[in-house]
Amino acid sequence: MTLGAFARRLGQAVLVLALAYTAAFVLLSALPGDAIMARYGSPDLGLTPQQLDEIRVSYGADQPVFLRYLDSIWAFLHGDFGYSVHSGASVSALLAEALPSTLTLASIALVGAVFLAVTIAFTASFGRGAWLRRAVRNLPPLFVSLPVFWIGIVLIQVFSFKLGLIPVIGASPAQALILPSITLMIPIAAPLAQVFLRSIDEVREQPFVNVVRARGASTSWLLWRNVAPNALLPALTMAGLLFGELVGGAIVTEAVFGRVGIGALTAQAVAQRDTPVLLAVVVIAAAVFVTINLIVDLLYPVLDARLRQKHSIGVAA
C-alpha cells in the first residue's frame, strides 16, 4: 500500500469515528428524561432547586446542545471523558477498571471463533466420509440461530450444575473465562465458517487447483499451500466486521455470567441513563472497530500478491 493510499484509508477511519461520535451524542441528547434529575431529583435526598441547578452547571447540562457537543469533543481529544452522573466517579477510571476484562474475553472468543470456523470449514470440505461433510456443513446455520443468552444458560446448566466441571461461585480467573468465551465464540464462528467454507468451494473450482492436483499434490498440500491462502481474504474481512459484534455479545454474556466489564458497565449505564458513560463506551467501541478494520485493510496487500502487483502498476502509471 502506498503512502497516499494509507493516508486516504486513515482519513476514512477518522471520518467514521467522528460520525460515530456525532451520531451517539445526538441520539443520547435526544433521549427523553434528564439523567441528573433522575439521580438527584428524588425528594428523599432533600436537595433544593438551587442545589440541583448547581449540579446541572457542574456537569454542563445547562449549556445549549451545540456548545455541549463542542466541549465534549474538545474534552475527548484531551482524554477527558467526564464524570458518571450516577456515581460521580471519573468515566476514565470506570473504563480502566472494566476494559481489560472485556478485551480479554473478546480476544479469547475471537481466536476461538476463528479456530472453530477453520475446523468446521476444513472438515466440511475435506473430512472423511460424505455423511460427516454434510453434517458439519449444517453446523453454521445452526450456530447462527442460537441466541447468546440461551447458549450461556445451557452451558451453565450442563457444565456447572450437571457435570460440576466449572464452579459457578469461587471459580479461578481461568475457569471464569471458559464458559463466557464459548458463549461468545459460537455465534461469531458461524458466519465466519460460512464465508470461509464458500471461499474454499470457489477456490477448489479454479483451474489451477486441477493443475496442482494433476502434478501429484496431496490433499493436505493442496489445502494449506493453495486453497487456504486464496480463501483467507474474505474470511479475514468477515473477522474484522464480526469483532464489532463482540461488544454487543459481551453485554449479554457478562450479564448472564455476572462478570465485571464493559458490557456490565453499559447495561448499568443504560438502566441509570448515565449518558457520559454511554458516550464513552460507544466511542471506544467504534474506535476499536475502526482500528481492527484498518489493520485488516492494511494486511490485504501483505496476504495477496495480486493486490501488491495492482498497487505497483498504479504507482508506475
C-alpha positions as protocol buffer text, in pm:
chain_id: "A"
residue {
  index: 1
  type: MET
  ca { x: 0 y: 0 z: 0 }
}
residue {
  index: 2
  type: THR
  ca { x: 138 y: 338 z: -99 }
}
residue {
  index: 3
  type: LEU
  ca { x: 171 y: 628 z: 144 }
}
residue {
  index: 4
  type: GLY
  ca { x: -113 y: 813 z: -31 }
}
residue {
  index: 5
  type: ALA
  ca { x: -345 y: 512 z: -9 }
}
residue {
  index: 6
  type: PHE
  ca { x: -257 y: 469 z: 357 }
}
residue {
  index: 7
  type: ALA
  ca { x: -332 y: 837 z: 425 }
}
residue {
  index: 8
  type: ARG
  ca { x: -670 y: 809 z: 248 }
}
residue {
  index: 9
  type: ARG
  ca { x: -760 y: 496 z: 443 }
}
residue {
  index: 10
  type: LEU
  ca { x: -654 y: 659 z: 770 }
}
residue {
  index: 11
  type: GLY
  ca { x: -863 y: 969 z: 686 }
}
residue {
  index: 12
  type: GLN
  ca { x: -1166 y: 747 z: 621 }
}
residue {
  index: 13
  type: ALA
  ca { x: -1117 y: 579 z: 959 }
}
residue {
  index: 14
  type: VAL
  ca { x: -1102 y: 917 z: 1137 }
}
residue {
  index: 15
  type: LEU
  ca { x: -1415 y: 1032 z: 949 }
}
residue {
  index: 16
  type: VAL
  ca { x: -1607 y: 719 z: 1050 }
}
residue {
  index: 17
  type: LEU
  ca { x: -1501 y: 772 z: 1411 }
}
residue {
  index: 18
  type: ALA
  ca { x: -1615 y: 1137 z: 1402 }
}
residue {
  index: 19
  type: LEU
  ca { x: -1952 y: 1040 z: 1251 }
}
residue {
  index: 20
  type: ALA
  ca { x: -1999 y: 767 z: 1513 }
}
residue {
  index: 21
  type: TYR
  ca { x: -1926 y: 1015 z: 1791 }
}
residue {
  index: 22
  type: THR
  ca { x: -2166 y: 1274 z: 1646 }
}
residue {
  index: 23
  type: ALA
  ca { x: -2445 y: 1019 z: 1597 }
}
residue {
  index: 24
  type: ALA
  ca { x: -2402 y: 886 z: 1952 }
}
residue {
  index: 25
  type: PHE
  ca { x: -2403 y: 1238 z: 2100 }
}
residue {
  index: 26
  type: VAL
  ca { x: -2717 y: 1343 z: 1907 }
}
residue {
  index: 27
  type: LEU
  ca { x: -2908 y: 1026 z: 1993 }
}
residue {
  index: 28
  type: LEU
  ca { x: -2814 y: 1040 z: 2363 }
}
residue {
  index: 29
  type: SER
  ca { x: -2906 y: 1411 z: 2377 }
}
residue {
  index: 30
  type: ALA
  ca { x: -3245 y: 1333 z: 2221 }
}
residue {
  index: 31
  type: LEU
  ca { x: -3335 y: 1073 z: 2483 }
}
residue {
  index: 32
  type: PRO
  ca { x: -3637 y: 1170 z: 2694 }
}
residue {
  index: 33
  type: GLY
  ca { x: -3580 y: 1248 z: 3060 }
}
residue {
  index: 34
  type: ASP
  ca { x: -3293 y: 1406 z: 3249 }
}
residue {
  index: 35
  type: ALA
  ca { x: -3021 y: 1186 z: 3396 }
}
residue {
  index: 36
  type: ILE
  ca { x: -2929 y: 1445 z: 3661 }
}
residue {
  index: 37
  type: MET
  ca { x: -3289 y: 1480 z: 3779 }
}
residue {
  index: 38
  type: ALA
  ca { x: -3326 y: 1100 z: 3776 }
}
residue {
  index: 39
  type: ARG
  ca { x: -3018 y: 1075 z: 4003 }
}
residue {
  index: 40
  type: TYR
  ca { x: -3056 y: 1378 z: 4228 }
}
residue {
  index: 41
  type: GLY
  ca { x: -3422 y: 1483 z: 4189 }
}
residue {
  index: 42
  type: SER
  ca { x: -3561 y: 1238 z: 4445 }
}
residue {
  index: 43
  type: PRO
  ca { x: -3733 y: 1420 z: 4736 }
}
residue {
  index: 44
  type: ASP
  ca { x: -3561 y: 1175 z: 4973 }
}
residue {
  index: 45
  type: LEU
  ca { x: -3228 y: 1348 z: 4905 }
}
residue {
  index: 46
  type: GLY
  ca { x: -3369 y: 1682 z: 5019 }
}
residue {
  index: 47
  type: LEU
  ca { x: -3184 y: 1892 z: 4758 }
}
residue {
  index: 48
  type: THR
  ca { x: -3318 y: 2241 z: 4692 }
}
residue {
  index: 49
  type: PRO
  ca { x: -3380 y: 2372 z: 4336 }
}
residue {
  index: 50
  type: GLN
  ca { x: -3071 y: 2593 z: 4372 }
}
residue {
  index: 51
  type: GLN
  ca { x: -2856 y: 2293 z: 4460 }
}
residue {
  index: 52
  type: LEU
  ca { x: -2996 y: 2100 z: 4162 }
}
residue {
  index: 53
  type: ASP
  ca { x: -2913 y: 2396 z: 3938 }
}
residue {
  index: 54
  type: GLU
  ca { x: -2556 y: 2397 z: 4073 }
}
residue {
  index: 55
  type: ILE
  ca { x: -2524 y: 2026 z: 3995 }
}
residue {
  index: 56
  type: ARG
  ca { x: -2651 y: 2084 z: 3641 }
}
residue {
  index: 57
  type: VAL
  ca { x: -2395 y: 2362 z: 3597 }
}
residue {
  index: 58
  type: SER
  ca { x: -2115 y: 2138 z: 3727 }
}
residue {
  index: 59
  type: TYR
  ca { x: -2200 y: 1874 z: 3463 }
}
residue {
  index: 60
  type: GLY
  ca { x: -2250 y: 2138 z: 3190 }
}
residue {
  index: 61
  type: ALA
  ca { x: -2613 y: 2034 z: 3142 }
}
residue {
  index: 62
  type: ASP
  ca { x: -2729 y: 2397 z: 3143 }
}
residue {
  index: 63
  type: GLN
  ca { x: -2543 y: 2472 z: 2819 }
}
residue {
  index: 64
  type: PRO
  ca { x: -2706 y: 2456 z: 2471 }
}
residue {
  index: 65
  type: VAL
  ca { x: -2666 y: 2124 z: 2293 }
}
residue {
  index: 66
  type: PHE
  ca { x: -2424 y: 2258 z: 2031 }
}
residue {
  index: 67
  type: LEU
  ca { x: -2191 y: 2406 z: 2295 }
}
residue {
  index: 68
  type: ARG
  ca { x: -2201 y: 2080 z: 2491 }
}
residue {
  index: 69
  type: TYR
  ca { x: -2112 y: 1896 z: 2170 }
}
residue {
  index: 70
  type: LEU
  ca { x: -1808 y: 2117 z: 2107 }
}
residue {
  index: 71
  type: ASP
  ca { x: -1698 y: 2099 z: 2471 }
}
residue {
  index: 72
  type: SER
  ca { x: -1729 y: 1720 z: 2476 }
}
residue {
  index: 73
  type: ILE
  ca { x: -1524 y: 1684 z: 2155 }
}
residue {
  index: 74
  type: TRP
  ca { x: -1251 y: 1907 z: 2297 }
}
residue {
  index: 75
  type: ALA
  ca { x: -1252 y: 1708 z: 2621 }
}
residue {
  index: 76
  type: PHE
  ca { x: -1244 y: 1375 z: 2437 }
}
residue {
  index: 77
  type: LEU
  ca { x: -947 y: 1486 z: 2229 }
}
residue {
  index: 78
  type: HIS
  ca { x: -765 y: 1557 z: 2557 }
}
residue {
  index: 79
  type: GLY
  ca { x: -860 y: 1220 z: 2708 }
}
residue {
  index: 80
  type: ASP
  ca { x: -1122 y: 1367 z: 2942 }
}
residue {
  index: 81
  type: PHE
  ca { x: -1437 y: 1151 z: 2935 }
}
residue {
  index: 82
  type: GLY
  ca { x: -1611 y: 1345 z: 3214 }
}
residue {
  index: 83
  type: TYR
  ca { x: -1776 y: 1204 z: 3523 }
}
residue {
  index: 84
  type: SER
  ca { x: -2050 y: 949 z: 3577 }
}
residue {
  index: 85
  type: VAL
  ca { x: -2380 y: 1118 z: 3660 }
}
residue {
  index: 86
  type: HIS
  ca { x: -2483 y: 827 z: 3881 }
}
residue {
  index: 87
  type: SER
  ca { x: -2168 y: 752 z: 4083 }
}
residue {
  index: 88
  type: GLY
  ca { x: -1971 y: 1073 z: 4035 }
}
residue {
  index: 89
  type: ALA
  ca { x: -1661 y: 868 z: 3953 }
}
residue {
  index: 90
  type: SER
  ca { x: -1436 y: 954 z: 3662 }
}
residue {
  index: 91
  type: VAL
  ca { x: -1550 y: 777 z: 3343 }
}
residue {
  index: 92
  type: SER
  ca { x: -1185 y: 711 z: 3260 }
}
residue {
  index: 93
  type: ALA
  ca { x: -1143 y: 526 z: 3589 }
}
residue {
  index: 94
  type: LEU
  ca { x: -1459 y: 320 z: 3527 }
}
residue {
  index: 95
  type: LEU
  ca { x: -1338 y: 227 z: 3178 }
}
residue {
  index: 96
  type: ALA
  ca { x: -988 y: 145 z: 3300 }
}
residue {
  index: 97
  type: GLU
  ca { x: -1140 y: -95 z: 3552 }
}
residue {
  index: 98
  type: ALA
  ca { x: -1381 y: -263 z: 3307 }
}
residue {
  index: 99
  type: LEU
  ca { x: -1192 y: -261 z: 2976 }
}
residue {
  index: 100
  type: PRO
  ca { x: -919 y: -524 z: 3047 }
}
residue {
  index: 101
  type: SER
  ca { x: -1176 y: -788 z: 3145 }
}
residue {
  index: 102
  type: THR
  ca { x: -1384 y: -733 z: 2831 }
}
residue {
  index: 103
  type: LEU
  ca { x: -1083 y: -716 z: 2598 }
}
residue {
  index: 104
  type: THR
  ca { x: -951 y: -1043 z: 2740 }
}
residue {
  index: 105
  type: LEU
  ca { x: -1289 y: -1210 z: 2694 }
}
residue {
  index: 106
  type: ALA
  ca { x: -1338 y: -1071 z: 2341 }
}
residue {
  index: 107
  type: SER
  ca { x: -985 y: -1164 z: 2229 }
}
residue {
  index: 108
  type: ILE
  ca { x: -1014 y: -1522 z: 2353 }
}
residue {
  index: 109
  type: ALA
  ca { x: -1359 y: -1553 z: 2195 }
}
residue {
  index: 110
  type: LEU
  ca { x: -1236 y: -1419 z: 1860 }
}
residue {
  index: 111
  type: VAL
  ca { x: -934 y: -1650 z: 1850 }
}
residue {
  index: 112
  type: GLY
  ca { x: -1155 y: -1944 z: 1948 }
}
residue {
  index: 113
  type: ALA
  ca { x: -1414 y: -1847 z: 1686 }
}
residue {
  index: 114
  type: VAL
  ca { x: -1150 y: -1837 z: 1411 }
}
residue {
  index: 115
  type: PHE
  ca { x: -1017 y: -2179 z: 1517 }
}
residue {
  index: 116
  type: LEU
  ca { x: -1370 y: -2325 z: 1530 }
}
residue {
  index: 117
  type: ALA
  ca { x: -1462 y: -2173 z: 1191 }
}
residue {
  index: 118
  type: VAL
  ca { x: -1147 y: -2308 z: 1025 }
}
residue {
  index: 119
  type: THR
  ca { x: -1208 y: -2653 z: 1175 }
}
residue {
  index: 120
  type: ILE
  ca { x: -1568 y: -2656 z: 1053 }
}
residue {
  index: 121
  type: ALA
  ca { x: -1477 y: -2532 z: 703 }
}
residue {
  index: 122
  type: PHE
  ca { x: -1189 y: -2778 z: 653 }
}
residue {
  index: 123
  type: THR
  ca { x: -1386 y: -3072 z: 794 }
}
residue {
  index: 124
  type: ALA
  ca { x: -1687 y: -2988 z: 575 }
}
residue {
  index: 125
  type: SER
  ca { x: -1462 y: -2965 z: 267 }
}
residue {
  index: 126
  type: PHE
  ca { x: -1202 y: -3239 z: 322 }
}
residue {
  index: 127
  type: GLY
  ca { x: -1346 y: -3456 z: 601 }
}
residue {
  index: 128
  type: ARG
  ca { x: -1353 y: -3832 z: 563 }
}
residue {
  index: 129
  type: GLY
  ca { x: -1696 y: -3959 z: 467 }
}
residue {
  index: 130
  type: ALA
  ca { x: -1975 y: -3778 z: 284 }
}
residue {
  index: 131
  type: TRP
  ca { x: -2205 y: -3807 z: 587 }
}
residue {
  index: 132
  type: LEU
  ca { x: -1952 y: -3622 z: 805 }
}
residue {
  index: 133
  type: ARG
  ca { x: -1908 y: -3342 z: 550 }
}
residue {
  index: 134
  type: ARG
  ca { x: -2286 y: -3299 z: 514 }
}
residue {
  index: 135
  type: ALA
  ca { x: -2337 y: -3298 z: 891 }
}
residue {
  index: 136
  type: VAL
  ca { x: -2062 y: -3040 z: 953 }
}
residue {
  index: 137
  type: ARG
  ca { x: -2197 y: -2814 z: 676 }
}
residue {
  index: 138
  type: ASN
  ca { x: -2520 y: -2781 z: 875 }
}
residue {
  index: 139
  type: LEU
  ca { x: -2343 y: -2654 z: 1188 }
}
residue {
  index: 140
  type: PRO
  ca { x: -2301 y: -2285 z: 1084 }
}
residue {
  index: 141
  type: PRO
  ca { x: -2674 y: -2228 z: 1017 }
}
residue {
  index: 142
  type: LEU
  ca { x: -2748 y: -2399 z: 1349 }
}
residue {
  index: 143
  type: PHE
  ca { x: -2495 y: -2194 z: 1545 }
}
residue {
  index: 144
  type: VAL
  ca { x: -2604 y: -1860 z: 1398 }
}
residue {
  index: 145
  type: SER
  ca { x: -2965 y: -1925 z: 1502 }
}
residue {
  index: 146
  type: LEU
  ca { x: -2878 y: -1976 z: 1870 }
}
residue {
  index: 147
  type: PRO
  ca { x: -2932 y: -1670 z: 2096 }
}
residue {
  index: 148
  type: VAL
  ca { x: -2629 y: -1571 z: 2302 }
}
residue {
  index: 149
  type: PHE
  ca { x: -2814 y: -1571 z: 2635 }
}
residue {
  index: 150
  type: TRP
  ca { x: -2957 y: -1918 z: 2563 }
}
residue {
  index: 151
  type: ILE
  ca { x: -2610 y: -2060 z: 2492 }
}
residue {
  index: 152
  type: GLY
  ca { x: -2481 y: -1915 z: 2819 }
}
residue {
  index: 153
  type: ILE
  ca { x: -2767 y: -2056 z: 3025 }
}
residue {
  index: 154
  type: VAL
  ca { x: -2732 y: -2402 z: 2866 }
}
residue {
  index: 155
  type: LEU
  ca { x: -2355 y: -2406 z: 2928 }
}
residue {
  index: 156
  type: ILE
  ca { x: -2406 y: -2314 z: 3294 }
}
residue {
  index: 157
  type: GLN
  ca { x: -2671 y: -2582 z: 3337 }
}
residue {
  index: 158
  type: VAL
  ca { x: -2460 y: -2856 z: 3173 }
}
residue {
  index: 159
  type: PHE
  ca { x: -2101 y: -2783 z: 3279 }
}
residue {
  index: 160
  type: SER
  ca { x: -2163 y: -2620 z: 3618 }
}
residue {
  index: 161
  type: PHE
  ca { x: -2480 y: -2772 z: 3762 }
}
residue {
  index: 162
  type: LYS
  ca { x: -2498 y: -3115 z: 3591 }
}
residue {
  index: 163
  type: LEU
  ca { x: -2133 y: -3212 z: 3542 }
}
residue {
  index: 164
  type: GLY
  ca { x: -1980 y: -2986 z: 3810 }
}
residue {
  index: 165
  type: LEU
  ca { x: -1671 y: -2919 z: 3597 }
}
residue {
  index: 166
  type: ILE
  ca { x: -1670 y: -2539 z: 3637 }
}
residue {
  index: 167
  type: PRO
  ca { x: -1794 y: -2388 z: 3964 }
}
residue {
  index: 168
  type: VAL
  ca { x: -2042 y: -2103 z: 3944 }
}
residue {
  index: 169
  type: ILE
  ca { x: -1909 y: -1946 z: 4265 }
}
residue {
  index: 170
  type: GLY
  ca { x: -1541 y: -1935 z: 4356 }
}
residue {
  index: 171
  type: ALA
  ca { x: -1405 y: -2015 z: 4010 }
}
residue {
  index: 172
  type: SER
  ca { x: -1044 y: -1922 z: 3934 }
}
residue {
  index: 173
  type: PRO
  ca { x: -984 y: -1643 z: 3679 }
}
residue {
  index: 174
  type: ALA
  ca { x: -903 y: -1901 z: 3411 }
}
residue {
  index: 175
  type: GLN
  ca { x: -1211 y: -2110 z: 3490 }
}
residue {
  index: 176
  type: ALA
  ca { x: -1431 y: -1800 z: 3488 }
}
residue {
  index: 177
  type: LEU
  ca { x: -1327 y: -1728 z: 3129 }
}
residue {
  index: 178
  type: ILE
  ca { x: -1411 y: -2070 z: 2979 }
}
residue {
  index: 179
  type: LEU
  ca { x: -1790 y: -2063 z: 2957 }
}
residue {
  index: 180
  type: PRO
  ca { x: -1826 y: -1691 z: 2865 }
}
residue {
  index: 181
  type: SER
  ca { x: -1565 y: -1736 z: 2590 }
}
residue {
  index: 182
  type: ILE
  ca { x: -1751 y: -2036 z: 2444 }
}
residue {
  index: 183
  type: THR
  ca { x: -2078 y: -1844 z: 2468 }
}
residue {
  index: 184
  type: LEU
  ca { x: -1935 y: -1560 z: 2258 }
}
residue {
  index: 185
  type: MET
  ca { x: -1736 y: -1793 z: 2032 }
}
residue {
  index: 186
  type: ILE
  ca { x: -2021 y: -2000 z: 1888 }
}
residue {
  index: 187
  type: PRO
  ca { x: -2236 y: -1727 z: 1724 }
}
residue {
  index: 188
  type: ILE
  ca { x: -1925 y: -1545 z: 1596 }
}
residue {
  index: 189
  type: ALA
  ca { x: -1780 y: -1864 z: 1443 }
}
residue {
  index: 190
  type: ALA
  ca { x: -2098 y: -1942 z: 1247 }
}
residue {
  index: 191
  type: PRO
  ca { x: -2089 y: -1663 z: 979 }
}
residue {
  index: 192
  type: LEU
  ca { x: -1710 y: -1685 z: 967 }
}
residue {
  index: 193
  type: ALA
  ca { x: -1729 y: -2057 z: 889 }
}
residue {
  index: 194
  type: GLN
  ca { x: -1992 y: -1996 z: 620 }
}
residue {
  index: 195
  type: VAL
  ca { x: -1777 y: -1737 z: 443 }
}
residue {
  index: 196
  type: PHE
  ca { x: -1462 y: -1950 z: 474 }
}
residue {
  index: 197
  type: LEU
  ca { x: -1645 y: -2261 z: 350 }
}
residue {
  index: 198
  type: ARG
  ca { x: -1788 y: -2077 z: 48 }
}
residue {
  index: 199
  type: SER
  ca { x: -1443 y: -1934 z: -32 }
}
residue {
  index: 200
  type: ILE
  ca { x: -1289 y: -2282 z: -19 }
}
residue {
  index: 201
  type: ASP
  ca { x: -1561 y: -2415 z: -253 }
}
residue {
  index: 202
  type: GLU
  ca { x: -1496 y: -2133 z: -502 }
}
residue {
  index: 203
  type: VAL
  ca { x: -1118 y: -2177 z: -490 }
}
residue {
  index: 204
  type: ARG
  ca { x: -1145 y: -2554 z: -539 }
}
residue {
  index: 205
  type: GLU
  ca { x: -1326 y: -2493 z: -869 }
}
residue {
  index: 206
  type: GLN
  ca { x: -1043 y: -2279 z: -1007 }
}
residue {
  index: 207
  type: PRO
  ca { x: -839 y: -2437 z: -1292 }
}
residue {
  index: 208
  type: PHE
  ca { x: -506 y: -2405 z: -1110 }
}
residue {
  index: 209
  type: VAL
  ca { x: -629 y: -2645 z: -840 }
}
residue {
  index: 210
  type: ASN
  ca { x: -676 y: -2919 z: -1100 }
}
residue {
  index: 211
  type: VAL
  ca { x: -329 y: -2848 z: -1237 }
}
residue {
  index: 212
  type: VAL
  ca { x: -171 y: -2874 z: -891 }
}
residue {
  index: 213
  type: ARG
  ca { x: -363 y: -3195 z: -820 }
}
residue {
  index: 214
  type: ALA
  ca { x: -260 y: -3342 z: -1157 }
}
residue {
  index: 215
  type: ARG
  ca { x: 104 y: -3286 z: -1062 }
}
residue {
  index: 216
  type: GLY
  ca { x: 56 y: -3523 z: -770 }
}
residue {
  index: 217
  type: ALA
  ca { x: -5 y: -3280 z: -483 }
}
residue {
  index: 218
  type: SER
  ca { x: -164 y: -3436 z: -176 }
}
residue {
  index: 219
  type: THR
  ca { x: -486 y: -3307 z: -23 }
}
residue {
  index: 220
  type: SER
  ca { x: -304 y: -3151 z: 273 }
}
residue {
  index: 221
  type: TRP
  ca { x: -52 y: -2980 z: 41 }
}
residue {
  index: 222
  type: LEU
  ca { x: -337 y: -2851 z: -177 }
}
residue {
  index: 223
  type: LEU
  ca { x: -526 y: -2734 z: 130 }
}
residue {
  index: 224
  type: TRP
  ca { x: -252 y: -2543 z: 314 }
}
residue {
  index: 225
  type: ARG
  ca { x: -40 y: -2417 z: 20 }
}
residue {
  index: 226
  type: ASN
  ca { x: -304 y: -2334 z: -243 }
}
residue {
  index: 227
  type: VAL
  ca { x: -664 y: -2331 z: -121 }
}
residue {
  index: 228
  type: ALA
  ca { x: -631 y: -2177 z: 227 }
}
residue {
  index: 229
  type: PRO
  ca { x: -426 y: -1866 z: 130 }
}
residue {
  index: 230
  type: ASN
  ca { x: -668 y: -1780 z: -152 }
}
residue {
  index: 231
  type: ALA
  ca { x: -975 y: -1836 z: 68 }
}
residue {
  index: 232
  type: LEU
  ca { x: -832 y: -1635 z: 359 }
}
residue {
  index: 233
  type: LEU
  ca { x: -914 y: -1279 z: 248 }
}
residue {
  index: 234
  type: PRO
  ca { x: -1299 y: -1297 z: 259 }
}
residue {
  index: 235
  type: ALA
  ca { x: -1281 y: -1472 z: 597 }
}
residue {
  index: 236
  type: LEU
  ca { x: -1037 y: -1207 z: 726 }
}
residue {
  index: 237
  type: THR
  ca { x: -1277 y: -931 z: 619 }
}
residue {
  index: 238
  type: MET
  ca { x: -1563 y: -1103 z: 798 }
}
residue {
  index: 239
  type: ALA
  ca { x: -1350 y: -1149 z: 1112 }
}
residue {
  index: 240
  type: GLY
  ca { x: -1286 y: -775 z: 1123 }
}
residue {
  index: 241
  type: LEU
  ca { x: -1656 y: -697 z: 1090 }
}
residue {
  index: 242
  type: LEU
  ca { x: -1755 y: -957 z: 1348 }
}
residue {
  index: 243
  type: PHE
  ca { x: -1525 y: -806 z: 1609 }
}
residue {
  index: 244
  type: GLY
  ca { x: -1778 y: -523 z: 1643 }
}
residue {
  index: 245
  type: GLU
  ca { x: -2046 y: -777 z: 1730 }
}
residue {
  index: 246
  type: LEU
  ca { x: -1833 y: -900 z: 2021 }
}
residue {
  index: 247
  type: VAL
  ca { x: -1917 y: -579 z: 2209 }
}
residue {
  index: 248
  type: GLY
  ca { x: -2290 y: -642 z: 2177 }
}
residue {
  index: 249
  type: GLY
  ca { x: -2242 y: -1007 z: 2264 }
}
residue {
  index: 250
  type: ALA
  ca { x: -2028 y: -912 z: 2565 }
}
residue {
  index: 251
  type: ILE
  ca { x: -2314 y: -706 z: 2712 }
}
residue {
  index: 252
  type: VAL
  ca { x: -2539 y: -1012 z: 2721 }
}
residue {
  index: 253
  type: THR
  ca { x: -2264 y: -1257 z: 2816 }
}
residue {
  index: 254
  type: GLU
  ca { x: -2135 y: -1051 z: 3107 }
}
residue {
  index: 255
  type: ALA
  ca { x: -2491 y: -1009 z: 3232 }
}
residue {
  index: 256
  type: VAL
  ca { x: -2556 y: -1386 z: 3219 }
}
residue {
  index: 257
  type: PHE
  ca { x: -2228 y: -1478 z: 3392 }
}
residue {
  index: 258
  type: GLY
  ca { x: -2218 y: -1180 z: 3630 }
}
residue {
  index: 259
  type: ARG
  ca { x: -1879 y: -1062 z: 3501 }
}
residue {
  index: 260
  type: VAL
  ca { x: -1737 y: -714 z: 3550 }
}
residue {
  index: 261
  type: GLY
  ca { x: -1661 y: -550 z: 3218 }
}
residue {
  index: 262
  type: ILE
  ca { x: -1766 y: -302 z: 2953 }
}
residue {
  index: 263
  type: GLY
  ca { x: -2085 y: -499 z: 2889 }
}
residue {
  index: 264
  type: ALA
  ca { x: -2196 y: -485 z: 3251 }
}
residue {
  index: 265
  type: LEU
  ca { x: -2093 y: -118 z: 3270 }
}
residue {
  index: 266
  type: THR
  ca { x: -2300 y: -41 z: 2958 }
}
residue {
  index: 267
  type: ALA
  ca { x: -2607 y: -225 z: 3085 }
}
residue {
  index: 268
  type: GLN
  ca { x: -2581 y: -38 z: 3416 }
}
residue {
  index: 269
  type: ALA
  ca { x: -2538 y: 297 z: 3238 }
}
residue {
  index: 270
  type: VAL
  ca { x: -2844 y: 231 z: 3019 }
}
residue {
  index: 271
  type: ALA
  ca { x: -3057 y: 149 z: 3323 }
}
residue {
  index: 272
  type: GLN
  ca { x: -2937 y: 465 z: 3501 }
}
residue {
  index: 273
  type: ARG
  ca { x: -2939 y: 690 z: 3189 }
}
residue {
  index: 274
  type: ASP
  ca { x: -2575 y: 771 z: 3260 }
}
residue {
  index: 275
  type: THR
  ca { x: -2502 y: 949 z: 2930 }
}
residue {
  index: 276
  type: PRO
  ca { x: -2130 y: 1033 z: 2989 }
}
residue {
  index: 277
  type: VAL
  ca { x: -2054 y: 663 z: 3042 }
}
residue {
  index: 278
  type: LEU
  ca { x: -2266 y: 557 z: 2743 }
}
residue {
  index: 279
  type: LEU
  ca { x: -2100 y: 812 z: 2514 }
}
residue {
  index: 280
  type: ALA
  ca { x: -1752 y: 698 z: 2618 }
}
residue {
  index: 281
  type: VAL
  ca { x: -1841 y: 330 z: 2565 }
}
residue {
  index: 282
  type: VAL
  ca { x: -1985 y: 398 z: 2218 }
}
residue {
  index: 283
  type: VAL
  ca { x: -1679 y: 596 z: 2111 }
}
residue {
  index: 284
  type: ILE
  ca { x: -1434 y: 336 z: 2243 }
}
residue {
  index: 285
  type: ALA
  ca { x: -1627 y: 53 z: 2076 }
}
residue {
  index: 286
  type: ALA
  ca { x: -1626 y: 249 z: 1747 }
}
residue {
  index: 287
  type: ALA
  ca { x: -1253 y: 320 z: 1783 }
}
residue {
  index: 288
  type: VAL
  ca { x: -1174 y: -49 z: 1838 }
}
residue {
  index: 289
  type: PHE
  ca { x: -1395 y: -149 z: 1543 }
}
residue {
  index: 290
  type: VAL
  ca { x: -1238 y: 110 z: 1310 }
}
residue {
  index: 291
  type: THR
  ca { x: -886 y: 15 z: 1420 }
}
residue {
  index: 292
  type: ILE
  ca { x: -945 y: -357 z: 1361 }
}
residue {
  index: 293
  type: ASN
  ca { x: -1085 y: -295 z: 1012 }
}
residue {
  index: 294
  type: LEU
  ca { x: -799 y: -57 z: 931 }
}
residue {
  index: 295
  type: ILE
  ca { x: -550 y: -329 z: 1026 }
}
residue {
  index: 296
  type: VAL
  ca { x: -740 y: -579 z: 809 }
}
residue {
  index: 297
  type: ASP
  ca { x: -723 y: -341 z: 511 }
}
residue {
  index: 298
  type: LEU
  ca { x: -351 y: -290 z: 564 }
}
residue {
  index: 299
  type: LEU
  ca { x: -297 y: -667 z: 572 }
}
residue {
  index: 300
  type: TYR
  ca { x: -460 y: -721 z: 231 }
}
residue {
  index: 301
  type: PRO
  ca { x: -154 y: -637 z: 18 }
}
residue {
  index: 302
  type: VAL
  ca { x: 65 y: -842 z: 253 }
}
residue {
  index: 303
  type: LEU
  ca { x: -150 y: -1154 z: 208 }
}
residue {
  index: 304
  type: ASP
  ca { x: -245 y: -1120 z: -160 }
}
residue {
  index: 305
  type: ALA
  ca { x: 31 y: -1079 z: -420 }
}
residue {
  index: 306
  type: ARG
  ca { x: -227 y: -966 z: -680 }
}
residue {
  index: 307
  type: LEU
  ca { x: -304 y: -654 z: -473 }
}
residue {
  index: 308
  type: ARG
  ca { x: 68 y: -575 z: -438 }
}
residue {
  index: 309
  type: GLN
  ca { x: 103 y: -605 z: -815 }
}
residue {
  index: 310
  type: LYS
  ca { x: -204 y: -384 z: -870 }
}
residue {
  index: 311
  type: HIS
  ca { x: -62 y: -111 z: -645 }
}
residue {
  index: 312
  type: SER
  ca { x: 275 y: -137 z: -819 }
}
residue {
  index: 313
  type: ILE
  ca { x: 110 y: -94 z: -1160 }
}
residue {
  index: 314
  type: GLY
  ca { x: -92 y: 201 z: -1027 }
}
residue {
  index: 315
  type: VAL
  ca { x: 222 y: 373 z: -895 }
}
residue {
  index: 316
  type: ALA
  ca { x: 412 y: 308 z: -1218 }
}
residue {
  index: 317
  type: ALA
  ca { x: 124 y: 451 z: -1426 }
}
